[in-house]
Amino acid sequence: MSQYQAPLNDIYFNLFSVWQLDRYWQQQPQLSEQLEIDTARAILEEAAKICEQQIAPYAAAADKRGAQLQDGTVSLPEHYYTAYQSLAEGGWTGLSGDAEYGGMGMPKALSMMVDEMLCSADIAFSLYPGLTAGACVALLQHADDATKALYLPKMYSGEWSGTMCLTEAHAGSDLGIMRTTAKPNTDDSYAISGSKIFITAGEHDLTSNIIHLVLAKLPDAPAGSRGISLFLVPKYLPADNAEPGERNKVTVGSIEHKMGINGSATCVLNFDDATGYLIGEPNRGLACMFTMMNYERLSMGSQGLGAAERAYQNAVSYAKERLQGRISEKDANKAEPIIGHADVRRMLLNIKAMNEAGRTFATWVASLLDKAKYDNCPVSAQRANLLTPIAKAFMTDQGFDACVTAQQVFGGHGYIKEWGMEQLVRDVRIAQIYEGTNGIQAADFMLRKVAADKGDALISLLNEISAEIAEVPQAGSVLLAEYINELQQLTGELLAQDFRAQSANACDYLAAVSYVLYGYMWYKNLCALDSAEVSDSFKHAKHITAAYYFARVLPKAKGLFAVLSEDTAGIDSLSPDYF
Amino acid sequence: MSQYQAPLNDIYFNLFSVWQLDRYWQQQPQLSEQLEIDTARAILEEAAKICEQQIAPYAAAADKRGAQLQDGTVSLPEHYYTAYQSLAEGGWTGLSGDAEYGGMGMPKALSMMVDEMLCSADIAFSLYPGLTAGACVALLQHADDATKALYLPKMYSGEWSGTMCLTEAHAGSDLGIMRTTAKPNTDDSYAISGSKIFITAGEHDLTSNIIHLVLAKLPDAPAGSRGISLFLVPKYLPADNAEPGERNKVTVGSIEHKMGINGSATCVLNFDDATGYLIGEPNRGLACMFTMMNYERLSMGSQGLGAAERAYQNAVSYAKERLQGRISEKDANKAEPIIGHADVRRMLLNIKAMNEAGRTFATWVASLLDKAKYDNCPVSAQRANLLTPIAKAFMTDQGFDACVTAQQVFGGHGYIKEWGMEQLVRDVRIAQIYEGTNGIQAADFMLRKVAADKGDALISLLNEISAEIAEVPQAGSVLLAEYINELQQLTGELLAQDFRAQSANACDYLAAVSYVLYGYMWYKNLCALDSAEVSDSFKHAKHITAAYYFARVLPKAKGLFAVLSEDTAGIDSLSPDYF
């Protein structure tokens, strides 16, 4: 496998040219002192070094060794300990953490770039700091001051890590039927009992304590998802000196044997009257957890993009070195690099066009989250909400496809473990499933984000884009405008449908919208090129790839439009027995 | 994982109603005596039993244990030995073998159904009889009588097995640059030297001898692919009594660690002056091997279909049992089977619609191969040639997608090994790669099968179909006719393109043609329903699924049409350094 190189040039281009976030950052009182453009570059360069040198080269070894359960604790691949130490020492574990509690207070748009690099290096490893960061977001927003003061500094510093404990064996997408209970103790704590499965980083010895955020039901809880509360359950109860004290009654039952991300300890956790503390209001746990979930969902997109970026780099490197076949009729015994073959170029350009649009898209969503936070801007918040399911579902679907396509470039070697391509496919596959399956994301998008507000958020966004590309057209803008028109018309038709038809259309609709918005991302890339301080070759490649996207990728949306224009009545015509 | 049940009803429907092959078989002097419809059913039922009971339940164990190399030989999962024994004793290993040499002489359309069942049960296992059958086809067609008499009976009986040794480390799709040499010995044999990789079933102790078919170059061979000859290299040289004698100088160097099909011994084989016998004419080895490859390519399609069928059965079973969420607003603490959810139905119907069309398609191709053989019919042979790359590429691409989609139905459980879904994804992935990657198949289809004869074979087929559906229309026929028209027009445009543009369009074009032909398959299913002796529920499900295909699957071709209508100039605009 080739050496991973963080795509810093494209990252800088997105941050500073496409979305001009350096200017935005300078306008923020919370950020302006510390976040000069050079600081941002330095942060990203250092993160890149850790990913490139300490994590990426050992991802295959981590996959092979995996997480291992023995005597009630889980040990991890050896280099995870040193790499995690490096991350913690450099402040990366608290990169986006609140400065009041010891975090670095960096914007999401920046930390998201680090997420991507970590995921390129090793998705399984990235989950340890990733889950911790997510747990911190939930605590920061919903915990009381004392709890925040006790836990957040330890978690930002990387001393302690975090988890989210939602799923039970019988309750996955449907959390309302969960059975884990929380009974009030005589003090202000609760006794948590139940069994949770699929708990990422649920048990390990990477950190001296693990802070579980657990969903459970109070004795008098209403039925269903409105009766779920959120509890903080530390592995070790903090002693008076804030160091890990008494062992809490949460134990690991087993670890799952999975298709991939083998370095990640995916645990069954058993809570047996474990001591927990209520976070937020009673019965509002799902809303609190969704604070974390929304944060995580963009990070899922980064998993798709990160894996796809690494897969792309490997495939390009292989395609340049592998000699096979002749492009023109020359010496029959002499082969040429396969990157000359049209079909190999097609595969690579497909990946490249999707990856770069995906990076621009993720930066967009992250910047909207930042604007919602720093400017308290409701439009940005609404737009981030609208785009989050796309970031999760489309970016992971495309990430998976990209890894499969890149594996295909390797021919038979792609199927052999030593080349690393099959691991990328196995690892990234989970991102389409966890944190809400992509089907759940599509339903969220179609039903809650589009239908529930009668399409206002989406239509107003599409109108803005139409106006923008009409005012300053770029290559491909005429075509893009046509697709936007068609999408708007189709959206009107879907809005008139009943819940059942909308549910049946959700997945294809999410993809159709995504292709169009990725077209807008390429438009934004083109707009930024004129004034960007980038090399001519960078500009040239962007122009070519944009043209490729408009000619050879965007038209795929026509198939989705055609599907969505057809009747869905058949979806309910077959009784379960006839399947 | 649910118990695998061979889809015998749909198999019978395809053989006896859709393609009415029982009538055709009765007209064949070579077949009529032995192949009554009841005989065919009995053969398929017995094969189903072996697959269902002796192979399918242990596929996960075979994956876990894998093939293991020790002391120069490879041992296999324990039940492979007994299952193989059952296959051999029942005559399955020689099912399609020539009766003159001890085979059962059954038509391809029948043996292909057994292939599908074996692949549903365990793709890795299926390769041992599969490669042997392929090797026998090549020997039957190209070896001299003495060689056939010596080897074929042993191979048909399952005592000996076969391999095909093509790939070298530096020579995969481009066999012309291979380095393995064949030097004439003083007798009629040759000394074969070189190293071959990715040799399926290259070494094992399942059979008492292994017959390698090896491509190598004679000393005076012309350069490139026109200088390759085919040699038979037995692991043990047959003694005078035809039993395995002296050990030949072919040894296993290592076995590959792969993404899946772990029960298959994928070997590096080293030939060190191994004794080989020329098969066919000198320097015509590639043509001889392609006899085998074409046979194998339809079998690859069966791998895609077989895995997809099993994935579908598992997903349906899970979707009926898994309780999650409510379809209507009822008790918030009570969940309903997820098969009620529109998006789950969408996933299942997508798979079902593709699988059943795929089975009809594979039966069609097999019947064309049979007609080419028994009737010596050039039109059938040409049509089989035209459709073979589709059977290989589209059926395996769809098979992979089906397994991924079925895995998605399981949510998080789909990612856990014990449910078996991730194994299906890992196993079937290879079918898109080996026996000529799907990119190679697309090039073969676009350039050799369509462009080289100016589209005659395809256009005449499409014209026939148009006439047929116009004469006896069925539900969906109007839409299908439109798609055929659009495809014909598009084909005309592609025929006018240069080699480079055609190469860039090949993959999408193959898929576009396939969607249309699958529409024709659903048409054929509908046509057969009226007179078929099938249950009302079978008919009902076919009508619903056909309608689903026309409304929700076929329109995907619109996206491909749109891509293919666009310029491909960009494909060559980016220099390798800019990727």
Interface residues (C-beta under 8 A of the other chain):
Chain A: T167 H170 A171 G172 S173 D174 G176 I177 I197 F198 P222 A223 G224 S225 R226 E256 H257 K258 M259 G260 V316 A319 K320 L323 Q324 G325 D331 A332 N333 K334 A335 P337 I339 G340 H341 A342 D343 V344 R345 R346 M347 L348 L349 K352 F400 V404 Q407 Q408 G411 G412 H413 G414 Y415 I416 K417 E418 E422 V425 R426 R429 I430 Q432 I433 Y434 T437 N438 G439 A442 A443 R500 A501 S503 A504 A506 C507 S537 H540 A541 I544 T545 A547 Y548 A551 R552 V553 P555 K556 A557 K558 G559 L560 F561 A562 V563 S565 E566 D567 T568 G570 I571 D572 S573 L574 P576 D577 Y578 F579
Chain B: T167 H170 A171 G172 S173 D174 G176 I177 I197 F198 P222 A223 G224 S225 R226 E256 H257 K258 M259 G260 V316 A319 K320 L323 Q324 G325 D331 A332 N333 K334 A335 P337 I339 G340 H341 A342 D343 V344 R345 R346 M347 L348 L349 K352 F400 V404 Q407 Q408 G411 G412 H413 G414 Y415 I416 K417 E418 E422 V425 R426 R429 I430 Q432 I433 Y434 T437 N438 G439 A442 A443 R500 A501 S503 A504 A506 C507 S537 H540 A541 I544 T545 A547 Y548 A551 R552 V553 P555 K556 A557 K558 G559 L560 F561 A562 V563 S565 E566 D567 T568 G570 I571 D572 S573 L574 P576 D577 Y578 F579
